[in-house]
Amino acid sequence: NKDGLTVLIACTHVDDTLVVGVAEEIKWFKESVGKRFGYTEQKGLKKHLGVWYELKRDENGEPYLEANMRDSIEGIIRTWETYKGSKAKEYDTPGTPGKSTEKNLGRAIEPTMYRKIVGKIMYVVTKLLPEGANEARELTRQFGNPGEEHWKELERYVGYLTKNRNDLKQIYRQPKELRVMSQVD
């Protein structure tokens, strides 16, 4: 605004927009966009870039956002099951503990399908599943020439998603203080 204060932030990717700010500025923004393009509005934050959000309250009445990607996770599982013709065995962890895959020196096994499934996993990891980041990194190292060992590790990851599909979520709470936080692999 004229005082140099931020009054509106619009995060847009393709056809998905999240708008936050001062009520009158949000109203102005929506009217302006509506005149030019038209849009479908969801009241409150419900879904943005494939992540579903639900506003909840804890036992103390404090509000928090719960984020999940059930649609994407179900899509990964369905893609696996359709491709393999069977269900993945369920696992407690997304990767074999302590294991780092070796480079495949033989013929690549279905690299296009491998990349398709791992790519979907990577998107879920970036939005919701930081505990799966290291194994996703391991899987991506084999994009060029996936072998039997890599497919077994991919099956383990899909098995982890299968077992935990209803419990994979992220909780966002209003911070009590603001400070820089990061996660680095």
Salt bridges, closest charged atoms under 4 A:
ASP16 OD1 - HIS48 ND1 3.97
GLU31 OE2 - LYS27 NZ 3.82
GLU41 OE2 - LYS30 NZ 2.75
GLU41 OE2 - LYS43 NZ 3.93
ASP58 OD2 - ARG173 NH1 3.02
GLU66 OE1 - LYS56 NZ 3.21
GLU66 OE1 - LYS169 NZ 3.83
GLU74 OE1 - ARG165 NH1 2.85
GLU81 OE2 - LYS87 NZ 3.70
ASP92 OD1 - LYS163 NZ 2.21
GLU138 OE2 - ARG137 NH2 3.22
GLU138 OE2 - ARG141 NH1 3.15
GLU149 OE2 - LYS99 NZ 3.37
GLU149 OE1 - HIS150 NE2 3.96
GLU177 OE1 - ARG179 NE 3.97
ASP185 OD2 - ARG137 NE 3.37
